[in-house]
Every structure is written in structure tokens, then in C-alpha cells.
Amino acid sequence: MTKTVSVGYGEDDRFIWAYDVSFGILLFEAISVAAERPRTEGTAEVLDDLHAHAVVGGSAAFVLDDHRWSESQQNFVHEIIAEAGRRLRLRGRMTRAEAETRYVTGNEPFALRLEEYVDGAVVADLADAMDRLIHDDLPPVPTVGHHWFYGVEGGPRTT
């Protein structure tokens, strides 16, 4: 069973669907990337938003150009998500135990549902798709009325 998160960008309501477990892992990794960078004005607010979205997953849409963020905050989010994707691709497959140790919400491990492992390449593909969404560079969806669904084994699907 999967839950999806709508990930949007732009005035023209472009969006993709993301598997919420992959989405959460990606945002938690992006927060880790940000922790290694110097803090600038507005960073804490953005990281709080990313953490909240990682935790609520499919309960709220995620917008890459959130109107509450300045242009520099939006660019910061795009940069750390892209870097998180690169790191996850390099890391490869993580066992459930590794992921639950690395990605913690409060005092609890991030909910991986029934996943026994997290494939970093699959999550990285989601990060790449988010970048392509920003640049309006996604391939056309093969079926009218459907949208791309990323962060799932076997590559992107449409739904």
C-alpha cells in the first residue's frame, strides 16, 4: 500500500506524485545536508517546514515554490534537495534498521511502513524529478489526465 504526496511547482499547477516514504526520506536527508551549511536568515523557518512536510507526508501537498519563502529560501530548498538526492544515490540501499536509525522524528524512527529497505537510487530519482519539475523538463505523461508518480521501485509510473 502506498500513500502519495503531491509535489508542485509554478503558476501553471505543474505537479508530480511522490511515494510518501521516499518523499520523507528525501526531506530528512535534505535537512541533514542543510545542517552542514552555514545558517542564513530564514533557514530555520524553511527547515521547520521541510520537517513538518516529511512527518505529515501524504496529508499535505508540498510546493517547491512556496509563497511563504523568499526566492533565496526557495533556491536553498532546491539546492539541498538536489544534494540529498546525490548523497542518497551514492549511499545506495539502506536496510530498514539503518534508515530507522538515521531518520528520526522526535523520539520515533520515521515510519517506513512495510518497507524492508530504502533504495537510495529510487529516492534520488524523486529528487531529480523535482528538479526537472522546477525546470519544466519532465517528459510528457503518456496518458492524458495522469501525472508522474516517483519514488517507487521499478521507476516512475503514471497515475
Salt bridges, closest charged atoms under 4 A:
ASP12 OD1 - ARG14 NH1 3.12
ASP20 OD2 - ARG113 NH2 2.54
GLU29 OE1 - ARG91 NH1 3.13
GLU29 OE1 - ARG102 NE 3.05
GLU36 OE1 - ARG87 NH2 2.68
ASP49 OD2 - ARG68 NH2 3.48
ASP66 OD1 - HIS67 ND1 3.94
ASP66 OD2 - ARG68 NH2 2.66
GLU79 OE1 - ARG37 NH1 3.34
GLU83 OE1 - ARG86 NH2 3.03
GLU83 OE2 - ARG87 NE 3.09
GLU100 OE2 - ARG96 NE 3.15
ASP125 OD1 - ARG89 NH2 2.90
ASP128 OD2 - ARG89 NH2 2.80
ASP131 OD1 - HIS135 ND1 3.47
ASP136 OD1 - ARG14 NE 3.57
ASP137 OD2 - ARG132 NE 3.69
